Amino acid sequence: MRIPMSSPDITQAEIDAVNEVLTTQWLALGPKMDQFEGAFSAYTGSKHSIAVNSGTSGLHLAMITAGVQPGDEVITPSFSFIASANCVLYERATPVFVDIDPLTGNIDPNLIEAAITERTKAIIAVHAFGQPPDMDPILEIARRHNLYVIEDACEAIGAEYKGRRAGTMSDAAVFAFYPNKQMTTGEGGMIVTDNDEWDMLFRSLRNQGRDVFDAWLNHTRLGYNYRMDEMSAALGLVQVQRIEEILAKRAQVAQWYNERIDQIPGVHKPYIADTTTRMSWFVYVVRFDDEIDRDAMMHFLNERNVPSRAYFTPIHLQPLYQQMGWKRGDLPHTEHAGDTFLALPFSSVMTEEQTDYVCQQLREGVAEFLSVASPV
Ligand SMILES: *Cc1c(COP(=O)(O)O)cnc(C)c1O
């Protein structure tokens, strides 16, 4: 039997909640979206939550609200999901990629300052794999240069940096609920902010630019249909109420993996920085020593019914970005991580036996590749 790469964690409560919506007249713009937003604010501890139809939509609106204009620059890591840079392109601005810490995969704050120009408007702080980046130096640099910070917390619901919750450390943060995320709404996302004006702007922008508030914002703006429907919101409401249970199950699966990966030479478990006071396990990503060919390992695992993914494929090496002038050699740590990191099957519903099976195949793969690599 093939182990799935990821699985949503859906119980009867979610099924009942979605079915209940279908018996009402309110399939969009109804009470479930408000309830989901309220529950989400209560969970993250942020003042406002604005539900949208994807994490990507949320990041786009964050760029608009931060005043990103054509020709502006936004600092972001290339070692991320493509939406972390595409949101900048949507506003005809330029993503400026900064290299990562090779162990965590998160943006290296020491490299940010050199990338700042007079056109820089904001920094996107991505929480890769569910681990916050080193936020304090990022916030300090942003303060000094008068830049906005947007957290891309799409992979990090519930994570904590020095005891502070992911999503509460910056001007606005975005979460995502695609089915492979810790919690899902099918498609969906959530913007959080403590800024009252930004909250109103986000609500207008997701709803065709309609004005629903005070006079100063009472002018025409270009808006979008980025609304979340009621079925998704009902699903999200139950999921956020179950999020601690789901995160605990994921932490358990990660621990099963850690214990086994520790015993395999040439393979390293995920590196958790000491600033991370709580990891929110989104994916389980191992690193290989250079003697082990990651792509050959993927093939080996696939033959044994274990799917895996090169994660992330650097954004600057995607064809679209190479056409814009980025090339291999620009970001050495990002490229090395892109060549040697591998995401293993992972979800909250995974069993210990399944992690055992995956690690057994990995162990056999390593034995095979290392014996070929070293002269007898
Ligand atoms: C999932 C994800 C997003 C948003 O994804 P959507 O599919 O648009 O919801 C953005 N950034 C990162 C880092 C992600 O992992």
The ligand as a Gaussian input file, in Angstrom:
#p B3LYP/6-31G(d) Opt

LIG

0 1
 C        0.753000      27.189000       1.264000
 C        1.609000      28.378000       1.205000
 C        1.122000      29.612000       0.719000
 C       -0.267000      29.847000       0.204000
 O       -0.821000      28.809000      -0.491000
 P       -2.295000      28.789000      -1.079000
 O       -2.300000      27.520000      -1.843000
 O       -2.477000      29.998000      -1.938000
 O       -3.258000      28.793000       0.049000
 C        1.990000      30.698000       0.755000
 N        3.241000      30.592000       1.234000
 C        3.731000      29.437000       1.703000
 C        5.122000      29.409000       2.251000
 C        2.935000      28.290000       1.691000
 O        3.440000      27.129000       2.122000

